[in-house]
Amino acid sequence: MKQLWTRLSGPVKIGLVLGVVGALLTVIGLFTGDFAPLTVRTTLLGILLGGGSWGVVSWAIAAAASDAVESTPEEGELEAGAPKDP
């Protein structure tokens, strides 16, 4: 299992961790609140929707940030045709 975790990229790790956090918060909210009756169906839907949405959104943000950082030219590098600063 540790070998699988080390092979995952940073955005995937962030998505998985925050997905678990979202699922836990949803289950805690179901136990403590009067929003919905506590059944197996509502618990599974809460885990799927809460954890899934947190996981997918956080993965998308982390992946976009990672791509933006990788595509930014470092200091001293200029792309072809880019004007030089005076």
N, C-alpha and C positions, 0 to 999 in steps of 0.2 A: 504494500500500500504506500509506503514511503517513497518507493521508486516511482510510482505513478504520480505522486504529488510533486516530485522534483522535475518531472517531464512536462508538467503543465506550465503554460505561460502565465505571466503576471496578471493580465486581465481576467483570465479564467479563474485563477485563485481568488481574486477579489470578488468575482461574481458568485462563486461557490460559498465563500465565507459570508457575504452579505445576504445571500439567499437563505442560508441557515438562520441568520439573525432575524430576517423577516419572517420566516416560518415560526421561530420561537416566539417572537412578539405577537404574532397572530394567535397562536395557541394560548398564550398568557391572556390576551384580550378576550378570547372566548371563555376562558375559565373565570375571569373576574368580572366580566360585563354581562349585561342583559340584552345584548344586541341580537343574539340568535340562540335558539335552543341547542344545548350541547349534545350532539349526536355524532355518530361516526362519520356520517356524510358531511356535516358542517365542519368537522375537524379536518377531514381530508381535503375538502374544498378550500378551507382556510390555509392549510399548509401549501397546497398547490398554487393558489392565487397569490397569497402573500409572499411566500418564498420565491415563487417563480418570477413575479413581477420585480421584486427587489433584486433578484439575481440577474435577470436579463438587463434591466436598466443600468445596474452598476457595472456589469460586464461591458455594455455598449459604451458607457462613458469612459471606462478605463481603456478600452481598446482604441477609442478615438484619441484620447490623450496620448497613448503610447505611439500611435501612428503619427500624430502631429510632432511629437518630440523626435522621432526617428527621421522624419522628412525635413526637419529644420536644418538648414546648412549651418555648420559650425563656424566659429569666428575664423576669418581668414580664407574661407572657401566662398567662391562666387560661382553662381550658375552662369552658363553661357549667355551672353547678351545682357547681363544685369549691369546697370550703371554702377560705377565706383563712387564711393562717398568722397567728397572733396576734403 
